[in-house]
Amino acid sequence: MRCRPYVLMILVLGLLLGLTVAAGAEEYVPGEPLKVGFIYVGPIGDYGWSHAHEMARLICEDTFPWLDSVYVESVPEGEVESYIDKLVQNENCDVVITTSFGFMDGTLAAALKYPDKIFAHCSGFKRAPNLATYMADFYQVYYLNGLMAGALTKTDKVGYVGAFPIPEVKRHSSAFAIGVREVNPEAEIDVRWIYEWFNPAAAKEAAEALIASGCDAFAFTEDSPTVVQVAAESELISFAHYSPMYDFAPDYCVSGELVHWEIIYLDFLAKIYAGAYTAHNLETVDYWWLLQEGAVETGAKPGMMINPKYVDQLKAVSLEDPILGPITVYDLIQKRLEQMSDPSMIFDPYNGPIYDRKGTLQVPTGSRMSVLELTTMEWAVDGIVGAWPGEP
Amino acid sequence: MGWETWIIATLSRTLAYGTPLLLGTLGEIYAERSGVLNLGIEGMMIMGAYSAFAVAYTTGNPWLGILVAAVVGGGFSLIHAFASITLKANQVVSGLALTMLGLGLAGVLGRGWEGRPLFAAIPKITVPLLSDIPVLGPILFKGQNLIVYLTILLVPVLWIVLYRTRAGITIRAVGESPATADSLGISVSRVRYLCVAFGGVLAGIAGGYLSVAYRPAWTEGMTGGMGWIVIALTIFAFWNPVNGLLGAYLFAALYHLSFRLQPWVAPELLKAMPYAFAILVLVFVSRGTLQKRMGAPAALTLPYTRGEE
């Protein structure tokens, strides 16, 4: 019996292999307990993007008794495939959700590799029969924040700290600029890029550079509360991003952008559980959820759209709107929110006519930018100053 | 008016951002002077940052936080000291392990601490009268904090200790030729332990500065690679505290300017500028003839065992 150990080993290996294949090929049966794996690009402690997804995951777990979920954090964008392998093979996940733009190609490859599993990718545009895409986009909220900033700036210079010069951030800063200029046509929006999603020191120095250039109101797209803190130190106002940052500067944080990823996740997972979404019909499933779906909210903390300290100042500034007539900024904000929350959405910040800062008409009168145009936007609206890498 | 505000803003940001770099560099200079390369700076810094924040938040006293950060940083460095001095393990591996351990441990301990504003931060000081001096006043005496001043004071002190005292000679001897030092009755391992621990203390304070003075807030991974800049600055400084000050501040100034200059220079280039500058200088100072004058401790990274040389 000298060969017994080998036989045993081969048997075990074969068994393992069989199990793996079996685990990988099993398709989810609606109504059974569902296991979901989340893949995050940053640490869940970033208090920004990944933190917000993690909060949503916890809400899903609390809401659905049939749901079991796991997560992996700080996953390098190029290595997502091997992490998906682990979630599918070792954790037996029925659904894998990847939450960074850079995971797009890896997720697509995994979706083709595991055609019986269900995938969802955040902020991308590539889909498959078993791969859906989703995004809770902030551009409308940035626009509302822009209206406030335009009314509150005294130097007519508004600062914006951006992570990367990519369409998402360009769309947000441009929407913010559209709001600022609607109220205050003289104002400039000065932009600084830090080339990182999360680097508090870089965000701090970029904000300080903007203060030194004369800006007195700040918005940003990066994953930490740094800009809110820096502005408050110099007694300047700011708009929070992603997480409730009101507590960092109760006197200076006017409003901000809040996300409710759970609104999308609850919908998506409930439909899988009910059998409406399967591994064969996701080719056209693309959540692009905005104010009217409740996936995003205006405010520095939930339930508080405008810091009460600034309500009177916003009521004191008025302007002449071509359609609405004379109106205070405060009322304009409420009106715009109402218009964008309405399913008919008669107003959108990206309604034409919109000129870019080089004077080219980008959105003609009477038309509105499509989702595809928004997700591939490279130009800067009029009023933005500062570097704009990739400008057409 | 124009150029004055540029100088004031740049230099005052230089002091604020350069301080943690300088603290870390000063500590690493001492560790390396004694012959121990410690690549664990990032790990010790983040442990200091977390513990300072947790203590300052709970007790409402940021100075207590800094003190605890110093102790934690120093204590944490002893892991590296034990591995590389007592066990004679490879210093590069052990230092890297310390960085990974620190980042991971601080991340786990810091769960749930993010998103809490710290109202008991280290106060900014505006010195009366002195802050009215044109240009220099607003740079040096307005809006900085005590740690910034203490760090600057530490530079001449550490320089004098290193070059003008018996203790300094001992440290340098241990880093240059441990066998000789040993034959003179100096305990090589004790000197190295002390120097590594001192480096850990300063790295811990540097981390604490980030979380209770510079930010002030806690977020996972908030040191963002500063520990690696410190390693480069230590070489850049030729292992000399005074050069350390120049290097740290120069890097900090370029770092701030890389955001300030964006409307005029391509931001991609600016982003690389401070790092490109560091590489250029390293290339320049690493040329053969300069190597000896640079002052790299001869026994750097070499574990010492009596009678094996």
Interface residues (C-beta under 8 A of the other chain):
Chain A: P43 I44 G45 D46 Y47 H51 P165 D190 V191 R192 W193 I194 Y195 E196 F198 N199 P200 A201 A202 K204 E205 A206 E208 A209 A212 S213 S224 P225 T226 Q229 E233 S243 P244 M245 D247 F248 A249 V385 G386 A387 P389
Chain B: T5 W6 A9 R13 Y17 G107 G110 R111 W113 E114 G115 R116 P117 K124 L210 Y214 R215 P216 A217 T219 E220 G221 M222 G224 M226 Y255 H256 S258 F259 R260 Q262 P263 A266 P267 E268 K271
